[in-house]
């Protein structure tokens, strides 16, 4: 297994370190937010899932604004990132004081806006700082930092919850982590865009992106996969807590350990898998990701319907889903950068990120509705997800043909 680190621009490593720190805070929040607001505050799973999905609405606005801001002369990558971190910090502190549906939605709207500005800007910066042949590994390194931070946050958060039940303290820690990342970015990371490539298009850049047939074909499968990703963060924790083992569920420490395993495997395999997939086309790599998503959801279903072996199937399912995730994330970003003109990286990556917003709008809402149903419906939900896979495979076949006709880049 080749774990050798790639030779990248030092600023990529600084950006990755900042992301690792902020993702520790996100790990405190992400997996425990649904459990806290359903089981302690007393909101229904449907309400919580819909509230989580509301972050995607503000995220869409953030991504639309961010795409043009990132490519502009005034804002650029750096200022957009700084603004994103301030807004995300406010969202985390809002979670810490939320006590009903309205305040939970407010926190999610702030967090969604911050994330909507953040992701396209950071991915544009990574693209600026890496050569074309390095980009998959550069994106893999930053995703590895995300996974490592999330893993540490999930483990530490699980320990805190098991010992103290102090959920709100975790949300405060998340806000502080954004402040730390702000400091690193402010003092250590300059603007990365080339001055001669900024401010060429304005809002008309979106028209260019929407006329790119290859990009729009990719958008379809990207929304599908991000809907799958949302199940890991929002639906699986509730499913493991309330439905497995004939409703007895796993305790918080077990859930924490399961997701730590998931993220730990993602950390271990991210670089080797990315390097293994280098000879393959973007579309074939994404087909591999779809295969593992389907296998993972089948294993989650097995976890729910075999109470005596629930933990075994849960461990296996989260391992397979980790592979699905680490195949997808670097390929997705590298493909969009390859499609984008340099002067429109912000807009193209914002449209790519819009897919995440839509997926995270659909996914938590669907999952929340399913988790409010009787057990047989909650178990069957995972089979419904498996049934959606043919759409993804057919779309990727079409994308592969389009890329062969006019290669990306």
C-alpha positions as a printed NumPy array, in Angstrom:
array([[  0.   ,   0.   ,   0.   ],
       [  1.603,   3.288,  -1.183],
       [  1.129,   5.866,   1.597],
       [  3.911,   8.195,   0.394],
       [  2.788,  11.821,   0.576],
       [  2.809,  13.756,  -2.718],
       [  5.06 ,  16.787,  -3.315],
       [  2.569,  19.668,  -3.293],
       [  2.717,  23.445,  -2.902],
       [  3.293,  24.234,   0.831],
       [  0.154,  26.399,   0.863],
       [ -1.931,  23.299,   0.054],
       [ -0.587,  21.694,   3.238],
       [ -1.368,  24.806,   5.295],
       [ -4.897,  24.885,   3.888],
       [ -5.277,  21.171,   4.656],
       [ -4.085,  21.722,   8.252],
       [ -6.646,  24.468,   8.76 ],
       [ -9.371,  22.255,   7.357],
       [ -8.348,  19.447,   9.69 ],
       [ -8.76 ,  21.715,  12.729],
       [-12.156,  23.031,  11.639],
       [-13.371,  19.538,  10.783],
       [-12.609,  18.398,  14.34 ],
       [-15.269,  20.902,  15.41 ],
       [-17.607,  19.753,  12.66 ],
       [-17.17 ,  16.185,  13.878],
       [-18.348,  17.347,  17.301],
       [-21.571,  18.568,  15.731],
       [-22.38 ,  16.63 ,  12.587],
       [-23.175,  13.177,  13.939],
       [-24.699,  14.228,  17.269],
       [-26.928,  17.092,  16.168],
       [-29.82 ,  14.86 ,  14.942],
       [-29.64 ,  12.64 ,  18.042],
       [-29.657,  15.643,  20.401],
       [-32.598,  17.434,  18.824],
       [-34.702,  14.273,  18.409],
       [-33.986,  12.447,  21.669],
       [-33.299,  15.334,  24.089],
       [-34.973,  18.456,  22.729],
       [-37.957,  16.348,  21.627],
       [-38.39 ,  17.34 ,  17.977],
       [-39.546,  14.695,  15.496],
       [-37.091,  13.089,  13.098],
       [-39.038,  14.617,  10.188],
       [-38.72 ,  18.116,  11.649],
       [-35.009,  17.677,  12.366],
       [-34.351,  16.205,   8.913],
       [-36.207,  19.097,   7.282],
       [-34.333,  21.624,   9.446],
       [-31.026,  20.052,   8.45 ],
       [-32.144,  20.229,   4.841],
       [-32.842,  23.973,   5.217],
       [-29.085,  24.52 ,   5.327],
       [-29.056,  23.506,   1.689],
       [-31.443,  26.331,   0.771],
       [-29.135,  29.012,   2.15 ],
       [-26.211,  26.983,   0.82 ],
       [-27.582,  27.336,  -2.703],
       [-27.65 ,  31.104,  -2.278],
       [-24.12 ,  31.05 ,  -0.884],
       [-22.859,  28.955,  -3.777],
       [-24.492,  31.181,  -6.38 ],
       [-23.045,  34.334,  -4.85 ],
       [-19.75 ,  32.612,  -4.085],
       [-19.178,  31.458,  -7.647],
       [-19.07 ,  35.017,  -8.94 ],
       [-17.269,  36.332,  -5.84 ],
       [-14.488,  33.751,  -6.178],
       [-13.807,  34.739,  -9.794],
       [-14.031,  38.501,  -9.087],
       [-11.1  ,  40.873,  -8.581],
       [-12.339,  42.275,  -5.259],
       [-13.329,  39.124,  -3.356],
       [-11.242,  36.352,  -4.884],
       [-10.636,  33.052,  -3.12 ],
       [ -9.166,  34.406,   0.126],
       [-11.767,  37.008,   1.109],
       [-14.601,  34.655,   0.215],
       [-13.078,  31.988,   2.484],
       [-12.687,  34.428,   5.379],
       [-16.331,  35.514,   5.092],
       [-17.432,  31.862,   4.938],
       [-15.637,  31.035,   8.187],
       [-17.206,  33.993,  10.05 ],
       [-20.715,  32.943,   8.972],
       [-20.08 ,  29.262,   9.819],
       [-18.847,  30.267,  13.264],
       [-22.108,  32.17 ,  13.853],
       [-24.07 ,  29.082,  12.765],
       [-22.261,  26.828,  15.244],
       [-22.927,  29.218,  18.123],
       [-26.579,  29.374,  17.046],
       [-26.801,  25.571,  17.479],
       [-25.444,  25.994,  20.998],
       [-28.456,  28.105,  22.017],
       [-31.134,  26.505,  19.796],
       [-34.145,  25.154,  21.707],
       [-36.966,  24.769,  19.147],
       [-37.623,  24.348,  15.438],
       [-37.19 ,  28.044,  14.597],
       [-33.802,  28.414,  16.291],
       [-32.6  ,  25.092,  14.859],
       [-33.528,  26.283,  11.359],
       [-31.736,  29.602,  11.982],
       [-28.529,  27.774,  12.89 ],
       [-28.806,  25.602,   9.805],
       [-29.444,  28.576,   7.527],
       [-26.294,  30.297,   8.8  ],
       [-24.227,  27.132,   8.566],
       [-25.512,  26.442,   5.074],
       [-24.633,  29.939,   3.872],
       [-21.123,  29.619,   5.284],
       [-20.581,  26.202,   3.734],
       [-21.98 ,  27.421,   0.422],
       [-19.329,  30.126,   0.263],
       [-16.567,  27.921,   1.66 ],
       [-16.41 ,  24.807,  -0.524],
       [-16.103,  26.356,  -4.007],
       [-13.543,  28.871,  -2.726],
       [-11.309,  26.293,  -1.065],
       [-11.463,  23.94 ,  -4.053],
       [-10.645,  26.794,  -6.44 ],
       [ -7.628,  27.64 ,  -4.271],
       [ -6.428,  24.026,  -4.346],
       [ -6.817,  23.946,  -8.141],
       [ -4.812,  27.182,  -8.415],
       [ -2.01 ,  25.741,  -6.3  ],
       [ -1.607,  22.389,  -8.076],
       [ -0.536,  21.203, -11.524],
       [ -3.088,  19.229, -13.597],
       [ -1.303,  15.92 , -12.964],
       [ -1.281,  16.64 ,  -9.202],
       [ -4.885,  17.68 ,  -8.767],
       [ -6.439,  14.339,  -7.867],
       [ -3.839,  13.856,  -5.146],
       [ -4.116,  17.483,  -3.967],
       [ -7.867,  17.081,  -3.562],
       [ -7.271,  13.684,  -1.946],
       [ -4.914,  15.244,   0.636],
       [ -7.433,  17.886,   1.617],
       [-10.212,  15.29 ,   1.79 ],
       [ -7.911,  13.154,   3.92 ],
       [ -7.493,  16.136,   6.269],
       [-11.287,  16.486,   6.369],
       [-11.724,  12.813,   7.238],
       [ -9.003,  12.875,   9.888],
       [-10.539,  15.952,  11.507],
       [-14.023,  14.458,  11.389],
       [-12.738,  11.19 ,  12.841],
       [-11.064,  12.938,  15.748],
       [-14.174,  15.037,  16.318],
       [-16.503,  12.044,  16.272],
       [-14.338,  10.083,  18.721],
       [-13.828,  13.001,  21.108],
       [-17.481,  14.   ,  20.792],
       [-18.611,  10.46 ,  21.583],
       [-16.441,  10.405,  24.695],
       [-17.791,  13.771,  25.872],
       [-21.405,  12.714,  25.263],
       [-20.944,   9.365,  27.017],
       [-19.38 ,  11.   ,  30.089],
       [-21.32 ,  14.259,  30.365],
       [-24.24 ,  14.38 ,  27.849],
       [-23.022,  17.969,  27.192],
       [-24.152,  18.233,  23.596],
       [-24.24 ,  22.027,  23.574],
       [-20.594,  22.257,  24.636],
       [-19.713,  20.408,  21.433],
       [-21.501,  23.029,  19.338],
       [-19.521,  25.801,  21.073],
       [-16.287,  23.924,  20.336],
       [-17.319,  23.748,  16.675],
       [-17.658,  27.537,  16.583],
       [-14.233,  27.976,  18.16 ],
       [-12.666,  25.683,  15.559],
       [-13.889,  27.977,  12.78 ],
       [-12.245,  30.915,  14.553],
       [ -8.936,  29.025,  14.694],
       [ -9.149,  28.251,  10.968],
       [ -9.921,  31.932,  10.307],
       [ -6.683,  32.894,  12.051],
       [ -4.632,  30.38 ,  10.046],
       [ -6.155,  31.553,   6.771],
       [ -5.78 ,  35.257,   7.592],
       [ -2.096,  35.086,   8.471],
       [ -0.753,  32.202,   6.372],
       [ -2.632,  31.955,   3.061],
       [ -2.45 ,  34.636,   0.318],
       [ -4.812,  35.096,  -2.62 ],
       [ -4.206,  32.205,  -5.05 ],
       [ -5.959,  33.355,  -8.243],
       [ -3.997,  34.768, -11.18 ],
       [ -4.872,  38.481, -11.455],
       [ -5.273,  38.309, -15.238],
       [ -7.934,  35.59 , -14.872],
       [-10.13 ,  37.501, -12.395],
       [-13.2  ,  39.592, -13.193],
       [-13.602,  38.516, -16.831],
       [-17.208,  37.324, -16.788],
       [-19.278,  38.54 , -13.836],
       [-22.698,  36.913, -13.634],
       [-22.493,  35.932, -17.325],
       [-20.111,  33.159, -16.287],
       [-23.099,  31.172, -15.072],
       [-24.504,  31.204, -18.602],
       [-21.278,  29.672, -19.903],
       [-21.467,  26.917, -17.291],
       [-25.118,  26.129, -17.995],
       [-24.352,  25.709, -21.694],
       [-21.665,  23.103, -20.988],
       [-23.385,  19.812, -21.851],
       [-20.716,  17.668, -20.168],
       [-20.983,  19.597, -16.931],
       [-24.786,  19.361, -16.871],
       [-24.679,  15.605, -17.499],
       [-22.295,  15.251, -14.579],
       [-24.605,  17.356, -12.383],
       [-27.288,  14.629, -12.542],
       [-25.076,  11.884, -11.136],
       [-23.428,  14.29 ,  -8.705],
       [-26.792,  15.126,  -7.11 ],
       [-27.522,  11.409,  -6.803],
       [-24.226,  10.634,  -5.077],
       [-24.425,  13.603,  -2.703],
       [-27.915,  12.435,  -1.717],
       [-26.238,   9.158,  -0.754],
       [-23.524,  11.008,   1.172],
       [-26.163,  12.851,   3.177],
       [-27.493,   9.528,   4.483],
       [-24.215,   8.873,   6.305],
       [-24.333,  12.154,   8.198],
       [-28.029,  12.589,   8.901],
       [-29.951,   9.31 ,   8.582],
       [-27.551,   6.544,   9.643],
       [-26.957,   7.872,  13.207],
       [-30.715,   7.892,  13.874],
       [-31.174,   4.503,  12.231],
       [-28.427,   2.972,  14.357],
       [-29.836,   4.612,  17.5  ],
       [-33.532,   3.821,  17.063],
       [-34.054,   0.861,  14.683],
       [-31.29 ,  -1.751,  14.741],
       [-31.333,  -4.715,  17.152],
       [-35.173,  -4.752,  17.127],
       [-35.348,  -1.121,  18.224],
       [-32.873,  -1.421,  21.101],
       [-30.324,   0.44 ,  18.999],
       [-26.65 ,   1.11 ,  19.586],
       [-25.548,   3.479,  22.341],
       [-23.731,   6.752,  21.572],
       [-20.292,   5.288,  22.272],
       [-20.892,   2.434,  19.819],
       [-22.176,   4.849,  17.183],
       [-19.101,   7.008,  17.762],
       [-16.827,   3.978,  17.331],
       [-18.607,   2.929,  14.127],
       [-18.175,   6.324,  12.499],
       [-14.594,   6.555,  13.729],
       [-13.975,   3.237,  11.918],
       [-15.653,   4.625,   8.802],
       [-13.517,   7.756,   8.794],
       [-10.368,   5.928,   9.884],
       [-10.619,   3.58 ,   6.913],
       [-11.231,   6.575,   4.634],
       [ -8.052,   8.185,   5.98 ],
       [ -6.   ,   5.015,   5.501],
       [ -7.194,   4.284,   1.972],
       [ -7.675,   7.778,   0.503],
       [ -4.258,   8.151,  -1.146],
       [ -3.796,   4.505,  -2.222],
       [ -7.256,   4.39 ,  -3.798],
       [ -6.731,   7.746,  -5.554],
       [ -3.432,   6.529,  -6.995],
       [ -4.942,   3.195,  -8.015],
       [ -7.661,   4.987,  -9.991],
       [ -5.309,   7.357, -11.86 ],
       [ -5.204,   5.22 , -15.058],
       [ -9.01 ,   5.057, -15.24 ],
       [-11.359,   7.607, -16.772],
       [-13.442,   9.891, -14.586],
       [-16.66 ,   8.129, -15.577],
       [-15.311,   4.637, -14.818],
       [-14.031,   5.791, -11.434],
       [-17.439,   7.192, -10.549],
       [-19.1  ,   3.938, -11.646],
       [-16.867,   2.191,  -9.133],
       [-18.093,   4.584,  -6.46 ],
       [-21.728,   3.83 ,  -7.339],
       [-21.07 ,   0.103,  -7.02 ],
       [-19.764,   0.554,  -3.48 ],
       [-22.67 ,   2.83 ,  -2.514],
       [-25.105,   0.115,  -3.536],
       [-23.209,  -2.607,  -1.672],
       [-22.992,  -0.397,   1.427],
       [-26.718,   0.31 ,   1.522],
       [-27.487,  -3.401,   1.14 ],
       [-25.287,  -4.056,   4.173],
       [-27.098,  -1.343,   6.172],
       [-30.374,  -3.101,   5.34 ],
       [-28.855,  -6.402,   6.528],
       [-27.836,  -4.667,   9.766],
       [-31.462,  -3.704,  10.436],
       [-33.099,  -7.032,   9.633],
       [-30.599,  -9.343,  11.403],
       [-30.635,  -8.216,  15.052],
       [-28.171, -10.828,  16.269],
       [-25.497,  -9.756,  13.778],
       [-26.322,  -6.041,  13.645],
       [-22.917,  -4.834,  14.805],
       [-21.071,  -7.065,  12.314],
       [-23.121,  -5.765,   9.377],
       [-22.808,  -2.158,  10.605],
       [-19.014,  -2.405,  10.703],
       [-18.933,  -3.919,   7.22 ],
       [-21.427,  -1.399,   5.827],
       [-19.519,   1.631,   7.047],
       [-16.28 ,   0.193,   5.679],
       [-17.8  ,  -0.242,   2.215],
       [-19.395,   3.228,   2.341],
       [-15.991,   4.699,   3.223],
       [-14.582,   3.259,  -0.016],
       [-17.531,   4.669,  -1.983],
       [-16.856,   8.113,  -0.518],
       [-13.085,   8.216,  -1.081],
       [-13.455,   7.113,  -4.703],
       [-15.97 ,   9.863,  -5.364],
       [-14.622,  13.007,  -3.698],
       [-11.255,  13.601,  -5.451],
       [-12.601,  12.533,  -8.851],
       [-15.572,  14.887,  -8.561],
       [-13.461,  17.985,  -7.917],
       [-10.719,  17.1  , -10.425],
       [-13.287,  16.455, -13.171],
       [-14.97 ,  19.816, -12.7  ],
       [-11.622,  21.671, -12.677],
       [-10.689,  19.867, -15.908],
       [-13.939,  20.995, -17.509],
       [-13.674,  24.618, -16.341],
       [-11.916,  27.508, -18.097],
       [ -9.399,  28.97 , -15.607],
       [-11.295,  32.273, -15.448],
       [-14.478,  30.392, -14.461],
       [-13.172,  27.957, -11.856],
       [-15.249,  29.625,  -9.17 ],
       [-18.495,  29.348, -11.115],
       [-17.89 ,  25.747, -12.239],
       [-16.897,  24.62 ,  -8.752],
       [-19.873,  26.491,  -7.296],
       [-22.187,  24.594,  -9.62 ],
       [-20.454,  21.395,  -8.543],
       [-21.007,  22.421,  -4.938],
       [-24.67 ,  23.239,  -5.691],
       [-25.099,  19.516,  -6.258],
       [-24.031,  18.968,  -2.649],
       [-26.596,  21.527,  -1.514],
       [-29.361,  19.784,  -3.454],
       [-28.263,  16.34 ,  -2.272],
       [-28.144,  17.51 ,   1.331],
       [-31.579,  19.103,   0.897],
       [-33.149,  15.914,  -0.456],
       [-31.225,  13.352,   1.595],
       [-31.937,  14.443,   5.202],
       [-35.589,  15.18 ,   4.417],
       [-36.164,  11.751,   2.825],
       [-34.216,  10.037,   5.587],
       [-36.097,  11.905,   8.299],
       [-39.46 ,  10.903,   6.832],
       [-38.313,   7.264,   6.602],
       [-37.062,   7.279,  10.213],
       [-40.48 ,   8.511,  11.417],
       [-42.162,   5.407,   9.939],
       [-42.594,   1.914,  11.435],
       [-39.486,  -0.316,  11.382],
       [-40.343,  -2.207,   8.195],
       [-40.441,   1.079,   6.255],
       [-37.236,   2.354,   7.854],
       [-35.468,  -0.896,   6.901],
       [-36.87 ,  -0.803,   3.357],
       [-35.571,   2.734,   2.817],
       [-32.071,   1.386,   2.177],
       [-33.379,  -0.889,  -0.583],
       [-35.061,   2.123,  -2.22 ],
       [-31.658,   3.821,  -2.355],
       [-30.167,   0.734,  -4.009],
       [-32.964,   0.864,  -6.575],
       [-31.872,   4.349,  -7.661],
       [-28.438,   3.148,  -8.838],
       [-29.37 ,   2.412, -12.503],
       [-30.03 ,   6.126, -13.055],
       [-26.46 ,   6.863, -12.012],
       [-24.903,   4.154, -14.176],
       [-26.829,   5.239, -17.283],
       [-25.896,   8.895, -16.75 ],
       [-22.219,   8.012, -16.339],
       [-22.262,   6.016, -19.574],
       [-23.525,   9.152, -21.334],
       [-20.872,  11.306, -19.639],
       [-18.133,   8.886, -20.69 ],
       [-19.211,   9.182, -24.339],
       [-19.216,  12.993, -24.137],
       [-15.75 ,  13.107, -22.566],
       [-14.35 ,  10.823, -25.296],
       [-15.821,  13.088, -27.955],
       [-14.236,  16.187, -26.349],
       [-11.745,  15.261, -23.606],
       [-11.869,  17.308, -20.402],
       [ -9.138,  19.92 , -20.148]])
